[in-house]
């Protein structure tokens, strides 16, 4: 009568994702791509273990699409130099391993790609923390103005 609850929940999730993408800085977008690829690989593992072949194939395809169409496509080899070239090779390797895992039903290969994605995501997040700490000026300590009517906490502590 009113539609399925699943489609309503999916629409809500999609709006949340689109809002997150629109509000995210470039660094956060890459983190979101890593999260999406990790979720797809995790889903593929679950479907592989439970024998859901079509769902496994869809999840693996989604992971490959995120890696190739998102992570690899975002690389700028001219600016990124050797690091970007190495990442491109690693992303290509992961896509190939996902394809093999799908064709041969190899959960250990999915686990390998999942571990690589986790390591890359952690390194990417560490870069952001270092960058933010280095580029953000120290904030001055704001002290409350002297209020002669406020209780003196140091005197209360001694009592």
C-alpha positions as a printed Julia matrix, in Angstrom:
159×3 Matrix{Float64}:
  0.0     0.0     0.0
  2.67    2.54    1.02
  5.69    0.8    -0.53
  8.26   -1.32    1.19
 10.14   -0.15    4.23
 13.37   -1.32    2.59
 13.02    1.14   -0.26
 12.29    3.97    2.19
 15.36    3.11    4.24
 17.47    2.88    1.09
 16.24    6.28   -0.05
 17.13    7.73    3.36
 20.62    6.21    3.17
 21.1     7.53   -0.38
 20.14   11.07    0.68
 22.58   10.83    3.59
 25.37    9.68    1.29
 24.66   12.41   -1.25
 24.6    15.05    1.48
 27.88   13.71    2.86
 29.5    13.81   -0.56
 28.31   17.36   -1.24
 29.66   18.6     2.1
 32.95   16.67    2.06
 36.38   18.06    1.27
 38.54   16.14   -1.26
 40.34   14.25    1.5
 37.06   13.13    3.06
 35.8    12.0    -0.36
 38.73    9.58   -0.66
 37.96    8.25    2.83
 34.36    7.72    1.71
 35.61    5.79   -1.33
 37.72    3.56    0.92
 34.7     3.01    3.18
 32.52    2.1     0.2
 35.09   -0.32   -1.21
 35.57   -1.93    2.21
 31.81   -2.32    2.65
 31.5    -3.9    -0.8
 34.34   -6.36   -0.15
 32.86   -7.25    3.25
 29.47   -7.85    1.61
 31.13   -9.98   -1.07
 32.78  -12.08    1.63
 29.48  -12.63    3.43
 27.68  -13.55    0.2
 30.52  -15.85   -0.86
 30.44  -17.7     2.46
 26.66  -18.1     2.33
 26.63  -19.17   -1.33
 24.7   -16.16   -2.68
 26.42  -16.07   -6.06
 24.51  -13.19   -7.73
 24.86  -10.93   -4.68
 28.54  -11.83   -4.36
 29.1   -10.86   -7.99
 27.29   -7.55   -7.51
 29.32   -6.73   -4.39
 32.62   -7.57   -6.09
 31.62   -5.51   -9.13
 30.78   -2.58   -6.86
 34.18   -2.84   -5.13
 35.97   -2.92   -8.5
 33.95    0.05   -9.71
 34.84    2.08   -6.59
 38.52    1.19   -6.84
 38.81    1.82  -10.59
 36.24    4.57  -11.09
 36.87    6.36   -7.79
 40.26    5.74   -6.23
 42.24    5.16   -9.44
 40.42    7.88  -11.33
 41.21   10.42   -8.62
 44.97    9.95   -8.99
 46.92   12.77  -10.6
 50.12   11.14  -11.83
 51.62   14.45  -12.97
 51.36   15.99   -9.5
 51.57   12.78   -7.45
 54.65   11.45   -9.2
 55.98    8.09   -8.05
 53.45    7.75   -5.22
 50.51    8.16   -7.6
 52.06    5.7   -10.06
 52.58    3.14   -7.29
 49.03    3.63   -6.01
 47.71    3.17   -9.55
 49.54   -0.15   -9.79
 48.24   -1.21   -6.38
 44.65   -0.31   -7.29
 45.0    -2.27  -10.54
 46.35   -5.24   -8.57
 43.42   -5.08   -6.14
 40.88   -4.96   -8.98
 42.5    -7.98  -10.62
 42.55   -9.88   -7.32
 38.85   -9.11   -6.79
 38.07  -10.47  -10.24
 40.0   -13.67   -9.51
 38.34  -14.01   -6.1
 34.94  -13.71   -7.72
 35.65  -16.23  -10.48
 37.31  -18.81   -8.22
 35.3   -18.2    -5.02
 38.4   -17.42   -2.96
 37.51  -15.74    0.35
 41.21  -15.5     1.25
 41.76  -13.29   -1.81
 38.9   -11.02   -0.74
 40.51  -10.85    2.72
 43.82   -9.87    1.09
 42.18   -6.96   -0.75
 40.27   -5.96    2.37
 43.53   -5.78    4.34
 45.14   -3.64    1.63
 42.17   -1.27    1.64
 42.27   -0.99    5.45
 46.02   -0.23    5.41
 45.62    2.39    2.69
 42.67    4.01    4.46
 44.59    4.2     7.75
 47.58    5.77    5.98
 45.28    8.24    4.2
 43.6     9.21    7.48
 47.0     9.67    9.15
 48.01   12.07    6.4
 44.92   14.17    7.11
 45.68   14.31   10.84
 49.29   15.34   10.16
 48.18   17.9     7.58
 45.56   19.4     9.85
 47.97   19.64   12.76
 50.64   21.28   10.61
 48.39   23.75    8.81
 46.05   24.77   11.61
 47.33   27.67   13.68
 47.34   27.15   17.41
 44.21   28.5    18.96
 44.73   30.95   21.77
 43.65   29.86   25.2
 40.55   31.77   26.13
 40.39   32.58   29.8
 37.26   33.69   31.54
 37.2    37.33   32.54
 37.68   38.04   36.23
 34.35   38.08   38.01
 34.58   39.35   41.62
 31.18   37.78   42.43
 32.09   34.28   41.19
 33.14   31.79   43.86
 36.87   31.16   44.13
 37.11   27.44   43.43
 40.67   27.19   44.75
 39.52   28.43   48.16
 36.59   26.0    48.16
 38.9    23.1    47.41
 41.0    23.86   50.52
 37.99   23.84   52.86
